[in-house]
Amino acid sequence: MIINYLGGEFVKVQFGDTILAFNPVSKDSALKTSKFGADIVLISLNHSDFNGVDQVTFGEKKPFIVSGPGEYEVKGVFIKGFASESGYDGQSASQAGENRINTIYSITLEGMNICFLGAINTEQLPKDADEAIEEVDILFVPIGGDGVLSASSAYKLAVSIGPKIIIPIHYGDVGGKDALKVFLKEAGENPKPESKLTLKKKDLEGKEADVVVLEKE
């Protein structure tokens, strides 16, 4: 499995010839976007910063779109979506709006469990998600505030979920400038940023809430 962070909440996960895109930035967003072909696109919140299906439709790749709660199976990838809340509605606190539905995704592939929290703004998982999500290997958590979790709240929620690896997203270009610094201080870690994360199941042995910072492409 190869994981790349493309800014905002845009994450690319590739295993073999299959590509997943999480919350791709659309061409209508003020954020910088990237274009490639994906097999599956998962959208947590219907906002131009996260719903760029057009940007992950390329050549012969026309992705299967997952954009809300439910259970899905596509190309051997098992996906569960759970409704939660988000207050995100822009790039600054002044633009934070009323709570809207945010979908948390739990994905199983290559014997590994991924949890993608999207633009969540609540410090606890909804009951159905909390009961269904177990043994998380890789957790993506938003840390930038302004309608999503603050860095401090994000770390507390991340630890309560108990993942082997925590990957912070939603900071810098789309959240608080100091969010990553605060998040790493909460974690008591200062990992060197990596251009990408390449993982096999065996690489997770012995890890417990290890923070991995991915450089934005």
N, C-alpha and C positions, 0 to 999 in steps of 0.2 A: 504494500500500500504506500502510495506517495501522496503527501498532503502539501498543498501550496496555499498561501494566504494572499489574496489579491486586493486587500483593503476593504474598509467598511465592515460588512459581515460576509463578504464574498470569499468562499472557500472552495477549492477544487480538490477532489479526492479521486485518485485513479488506482485501480487494481486490475492488472492485466490490460485488456482492451476496453474495459468499462470505465466510464468517467461520470462522476457525480458532481453537480454544481449546487452549492448552497447559497441562497440569497444573492444571486448575481446582480450587480449594479446595472441599471438600464441606461440606454443612451439619453434618456430624458433627465437623468440625475446630474447634479452638479459634481458628483464624485467621479474620479477617474475610473473607467471601466476597462475590461479586457474581453476579447472575443475568442471563442473556441467552440468546438462541438462537444456537447455532453449527451450522454444516454439518458440520464435522469436529472431533473432539476427540482430542487426542493425550496419552496418559498414560505417563509415564516409569517411575513406581513405584507399586505398589498400596498406597497409604497415604492416609488421609483428608485429608491436607493437599494431595494431588495428584490424587485420583481422583473429583472431584465432577461426574460426568456429569449428575446431576440438576440442577445449577446452570446448565448450558448447554443444557438441554432446555426450550424455552419456546415456547408457541404452536404454530405449524406446524413449527417447527424441531426435528427429531429427528436428532441428529448421527450420522454414521458414526464408530464408535469404533475407534481404533487404540491398542492397549495392549501392544505387544510387538514384538520383532524381525520383520523380513520386508519385503516390497515391496508397495506399495499404489498404486493410481491412483483418485482420487475427484474428480469434477468438474474434470478437467484439472489436478489437483494431484498431483504425483509425490512419493511418500514412501518413504524407506528407513529401517528401524529396525535398530539394531545393539546387541547385548547388551554391557553394561558392568557395573560394580559400584557399589553405594552402601552406606554404613553408616548412612543416615538412619533414625531411628525415633522422632522426637519433636522437641522444641523446645529441648533442652539437651544438653550433652555427656554428662551422666549418663544420658541416654536413648538415646545412640547405640548401635546394636545390631550384630549380625553382618552381614556383607556380604550384600546381596540383589541381585537382578537389576534394573538400571536400564537403560532403553532410551534411546539417543542417536538423535535423529531428524535426517535430512537431507531437506529439502523444497525442491522447485523449483516456483516459480510466478512469473508475470509476468517471466520471464527472469532472475529473481534466485534465488540459492541461500541458504537458511537452514539453520543448524545449531543444534539445540537440545540441549544436553548434559544436561538434566534434573538429577538429584541425584547426579551422578557424584562419586566420591571418589578416582579414580586420576589420577596426574599425566601419564599418557600415554594416548592413544586405543588401544583394542583394535586388533589388527593389521588385521582386516577393515574396520573403520571408517576407519582411517588410510589404507588403500589405496583406499577407495571415495569418500571425501569430498575433493573438490577445489574450488578456487576458491570458497571460502565468502565470501559477501557480508555476511551478518549472522549473528553468533554470539551466542547466549545462554549465559552461563556462571554457575554458582552460586559464590558467594564467601564464604558465611557460616560454613564449618567445621561442627563438630558432626555428622559423618557425611557431609558433602560436602567439596569442596575448600576449603582455607583461601584467604584473599584473595591471598596471595603465590603459592601453587601455582596458583590459578585464572588469574592473569595470565600465568604462565609457559606454561601449557597453551594459553591463548588465543592468545598470540603465535606459538607453534609451529604452530598451525593456519593462521595467516596470513589472517585475515578482513579485510575492508575496514572493518567496523564491529563493535565489541564492546559488548554490552549486558549489564551485570551484573544478576543476579537472586539471590534467596535470601539476603537480609540484612535486618537491622533486626528485623522482627517474627518472623522465623523463623531467624535466625542471629546471629552476633556483631554487637554494637552498633557497633563501630568498623570492621567489615569493609569498608564502602565507602570510608572514609577511608584505610585501608591499601591497598586496591586502587588507588585513584587516585594514591597516593604511588608505588606500584610503576610505574604507567603514566606518571608525570610529567605528569599532566594534572589540570585542575580545571574540567571543563565545567559550565556552568550547567544544572541539571536542567530537563528539558522535560516538558510535560504529556502529549505524545504525539509520535511520530515519523512524519512523512509522507514517503514515499520513492518516487522513480521510478528506473529503472535508470540514467539519466543522472546522478542525484545522487551515485552511487557513484564517479564518475570522480575519480581523484587521491587517494582515501582509502586509508589503510593503517593498520589496527589503531586507528582512531579510536574513543575511548570515548564512548558516549552514555549518560547517566544519565536514566532516565525516572522521573518522580514517580509514586508509588503513588496510584492513584485511590481 
